[in-house]
């Protein structure tokens, strides 16, 4: 049975027709106007209609960053789009003759990894998406954990450092401030100012007047000591966070996605080391596996489509 997955981002809306093996059969992409909710609605409707044309489609799932209610219908709050208590499912179902499901984007991506990617051999999984911020998804005993109000698994906003750096969520010391792409750039800037270790970072900074994420990524790729050290500090923070998450959730695998995850073992090695250092009762129970996400940019649409298909079949 085919389903459609839509992933609404701050700059683009991606859509795909997906079969029940998680294979994308057809896809589409359009720019997002985050200031105009009606335009977003129009783009999503047109995309679903175009992808469904001539196909046996059972449902459509829409993934978006933000807090989604437990009924998977209303967007309580979206940080990148002008949505506040937006009844998005009702608006779409009034225009499209298909069951619609609304899902948090990190949940959708994590579910795709659980079903078809790095988590497919496990029953309990935590996904952390390391991009501009830090997103999260939790699968417990084969089911996506959304929480009592639907807004669970906001793992990037767990407090890692009491009294730490202020976060955009209004709290301070969140994982996002120490384990995100923005954090990597900040750490790299600090290392650039520290001395000989940061010479490569400092040179890149002086060439352009500022250090960019692309610069840091390139320097990591070529093995620059300062950039690799920045990634190791980031990994250490994420590993400490994983130890705390492990104490509560006891996952079999942690899966890391997002742009920073392309560093592979350079990211995973310091995560594993810090996880083991901070893991409670180490040595007295099995330890989690660590893996890089496999579906990359397709995870959101594949996960949204699969969740919508599953909901429609119940």
Secondary structure in CASP SS format (residue, H / E / C, confidence):
PFRMAT SS
TARGET T0000
AUTHOR 0000-0000-0000
METHOD secondary structure of the structure
MODEL  1
X C 1.00
X E 1.00
X E 1.00
X E 1.00
X E 1.00
X E 1.00
X E 1.00
X E 1.00
X C 1.00
X C 1.00
X C 1.00
X E 1.00
X E 1.00
X E 1.00
X E 1.00
X E 1.00
X E 1.00
X E 1.00
X C 1.00
X C 1.00
X C 1.00
X C 1.00
X C 1.00
X E 1.00
X E 1.00
X E 1.00
X E 1.00
X E 1.00
X E 1.00
X E 1.00
X E 1.00
X C 1.00
X C 1.00
X C 1.00
X C 1.00
X C 1.00
X H 1.00
X H 1.00
X H 1.00
X H 1.00
X H 1.00
X H 1.00
X H 1.00
X H 1.00
X H 1.00
X H 1.00
X H 1.00
X H 1.00
X H 1.00
X H 1.00
X H 1.00
X H 1.00
X C 1.00
X C 1.00
X C 1.00
X C 1.00
X E 1.00
X E 1.00
X E 1.00
X E 1.00
X E 1.00
X E 1.00
X E 1.00
X E 1.00
X C 1.00
X C 1.00
X E 1.00
X E 1.00
X C 1.00
X C 1.00
X C 1.00
X C 1.00
X C 1.00
X C 1.00
X E 1.00
X E 1.00
X E 1.00
X E 1.00
X C 1.00
X C 1.00
X C 1.00
X C 1.00
X E 1.00
X E 1.00
X E 1.00
X E 1.00
X C 1.00
X H 1.00
X H 1.00
X H 1.00
X H 1.00
X H 1.00
X H 1.00
X C 1.00
X C 1.00
X C 1.00
X C 1.00
X C 1.00
X E 1.00
X E 1.00
X E 1.00
X E 1.00
X E 1.00
X E 1.00
X H 1.00
X H 1.00
X H 1.00
X H 1.00
X H 1.00
X H 1.00
X H 1.00
X H 1.00
X H 1.00
X H 1.00
X H 1.00
X H 1.00
X C 1.00
X C 1.00
X C 1.00
X C 1.00
X C 1.00
X C 1.00
X C 1.00
X C 1.00
X E 1.00
X E 1.00
X E 1.00
X E 1.00
X E 1.00
X E 1.00
X C 1.00
X C 1.00
X C 1.00
X E 1.00
X E 1.00
X E 1.00
X E 1.00
X E 1.00
X E 1.00
X E 1.00
X C 1.00
X C 1.00
X E 1.00
X E 1.00
X C 1.00
X C 1.00
X C 1.00
X C 1.00
X C 1.00
X C 1.00
X C 1.00
X C 1.00
X C 1.00
X C 1.00
X H 1.00
X H 1.00
X H 1.00
X C 1.00
X E 1.00
X C 1.00
X C 1.00
X C 1.00
X C 1.00
X C 1.00
X C 1.00
X E 1.00
X C 1.00
X C 1.00
X C 1.00
X C 1.00
X C 1.00
X E 1.00
X C 1.00
X E 1.00
X C 1.00
X H 1.00
X H 1.00
X H 1.00
X H 1.00
X C 1.00
X H 1.00
X H 1.00
X H 1.00
X H 1.00
X H 1.00
X H 1.00
X H 1.00
X H 1.00
X H 1.00
X H 1.00
X H 1.00
X H 1.00
X C 1.00
X C 1.00
X C 1.00
X H 1.00
X H 1.00
X H 1.00
X H 1.00
X H 1.00
X H 1.00
X H 1.00
X H 1.00
X H 1.00
X H 1.00
X H 1.00
X H 1.00
X H 1.00
X C 1.00
X C 1.00
X C 1.00
X C 1.00
X H 1.00
X H 1.00
X H 1.00
X H 1.00
X H 1.00
X H 1.00
X H 1.00
X H 1.00
X H 1.00
X C 1.00
X C 1.00
X C 1.00
X H 1.00
X H 1.00
X H 1.00
X H 1.00
X H 1.00
X H 1.00
X H 1.00
X H 1.00
X H 1.00
X H 1.00
X H 1.00
X H 1.00
X H 1.00
X H 1.00
X H 1.00
X H 1.00
X H 1.00
X H 1.00
X H 1.00
X H 1.00
X H 1.00
X H 1.00
X H 1.00
X H 1.00
X H 1.00
X C 1.00
X C 1.00
X C 1.00
X E 1.00
X E 1.00
X E 1.00
X E 1.00
X E 1.00
X C 1.00
X H 1.00
X H 1.00
X H 1.00
X H 1.00
X H 1.00
X C 1.00
X H 1.00
X H 1.00
X H 1.00
X H 1.00
X H 1.00
X H 1.00
X H 1.00
X H 1.00
X H 1.00
X H 1.00
X H 1.00
X H 1.00
X H 1.00
X H 1.00
X C 1.00
X C 1.00
X C 1.00
X C 1.00
X C 1.00
X C 1.00
X C 1.00
X C 1.00
X C 1.00
X C 1.00
X E 1.00
X E 1.00
X E 1.00
X E 1.00
X C 1.00
X C 1.00
X C 1.00
X H 1.00
X H 1.00
X H 1.00
X H 1.00
X H 1.00
X H 1.00
X H 1.00
X H 1.00
X H 1.00
X H 1.00
X H 1.00
X H 1.00
X H 1.00
X H 1.00
X H 1.00
X H 1.00
X H 1.00
X H 1.00
X C 1.00
END
